[in-house]
Amino acid sequence: MKLFSILGGKKTSQANVNTTAYTKEFTYLPSYHWVQSTEYTPSTTEETLAKAKYLIHNTKDTQVYEAYKAILIKDGWTITKETAVINFSAKKDTHIAHISFSISDKDVLLTVQSK
């Protein structure tokens, strides 16, 4: 006769924990895979939205567009306006974000304007 032991739960490891990283520039806005900004312009009285640019290397615009949109939706953002693969606007609580995507050689330039 063989005896089997069944554990009531799973072990939790660091790899199993899903944490959302947020951008340094917009602490309320999820980051696209921890990418760092290449340029940042804070908001002013004339321009109420701050602006940040992120360069994502060796990828395609469609891939970044779909993945980042999914990251925001998972974090509770609502997509309010969308032009597929070019840009979208999103809202969460009192925050808004206008996000655009452009191709630069083999890279994608992600531009975020938000408040």
C-alpha positions in Angstrom: 0.0 0.0 0.0 1.3 3.5 -0.9 0.6 6.5 1.1 0.2 9.9 -0.7 0.3 13.3 1.0 -1.7 16.2 -0.4 -0.8 19.7 0.7 -3.7 22.1 1.0 -2.0 25.1 -0.8 0.7 26.2 -3.1 4.0 27.6 -2.0 4.3 31.3 -2.9 7.5 32.3 -4.5 8.6 35.7 -5.9 8.1 34.4 -9.4 4.4 33.7 -8.7 3.7 37.2 -7.4 2.3 39.5 -10.1 3.2 43.1 -9.2 2.4 46.1 -11.3 5.3 48.5 -11.9 4.5 52.2 -12.2 6.3 54.9 -14.1 8.6 57.2 -12.3 7.1 60.2 -14.1 3.5 59.2 -13.5 3.3 57.3 -10.2 -0.3 56.3 -10.9 0.3 55.0 -14.5 1.5 51.4 -15.0 4.9 51.0 -16.8 5.3 49.1 -20.0 7.7 46.3 -18.8 9.7 48.7 -16.5 11.0 50.7 -19.5 12.7 54.0 -18.5 11.8 57.4 -20.0 14.2 59.0 -22.5 12.6 62.5 -22.1 10.2 64.1 -19.6 8.5 67.5 -19.7 6.5 68.4 -16.5 3.1 70.0 -16.8 2.8 73.8 -16.6 0.0 76.3 -16.3 -0.1 76.6 -20.1 0.2 72.8 -20.8 -1.7 70.9 -18.1 -0.5 67.5 -19.2 3.0 66.3 -18.4 4.8 64.4 -21.3 7.2 61.5 -21.3 8.8 59.5 -24.1 9.9 55.9 -23.8 11.9 54.0 -26.4 11.2 50.2 -26.6 14.0 48.4 -28.5 13.6 45.6 -31.0 9.9 45.3 -31.1 6.8 46.1 -33.3 4.2 48.8 -32.7 1.3 46.4 -32.8 2.9 44.2 -30.1 3.6 47.2 -27.8 0.1 48.7 -28.4 -1.8 45.5 -27.6 0.4 44.7 -24.5 0.3 48.2 -23.0 -3.4 48.5 -23.5 -3.9 45.2 -21.7 -1.6 46.3 -18.9 -3.7 49.4 -18.3 -7.0 47.6 -18.5 -5.8 45.0 -16.0 -4.9 47.9 -13.7 -8.4 49.3 -13.9 -8.1 51.9 -16.6 -10.9 52.5 -19.1 -10.0 53.1 -22.8 -12.0 56.1 -23.8 -10.8 56.8 -27.4 -8.8 54.6 -29.7 -7.2 54.6 -33.1 -5.8 51.1 -33.5 -2.0 50.8 -33.3 -1.6 54.6 -33.4 -2.9 55.9 -30.1 -5.5 55.6 -27.4 -6.7 57.6 -24.4 -7.5 56.1 -21.1 -9.0 57.2 -17.8 -8.9 56.0 -14.2 -10.3 57.9 -11.3 -9.2 61.6 -11.8 -6.3 60.7 -14.1 -6.2 60.7 -17.9 -3.5 59.5 -20.3 -3.1 60.0 -24.0 -0.7 57.4 -25.4 0.7 57.3 -28.9 3.0 54.8 -30.7 5.4 55.4 -33.5 8.0 53.3 -35.3 11.7 54.3 -35.2 13.9 51.8 -37.1 13.5 48.5 -35.2 12.2 50.3 -32.1 8.9 51.8 -30.9 8.6 55.3 -29.5 5.9 55.4 -26.8 4.7 58.9 -26.0 2.5 59.5 -22.9 0.8 62.8 -22.0 -1.0 62.5 -18.7 -2.3 64.2 -15.5 
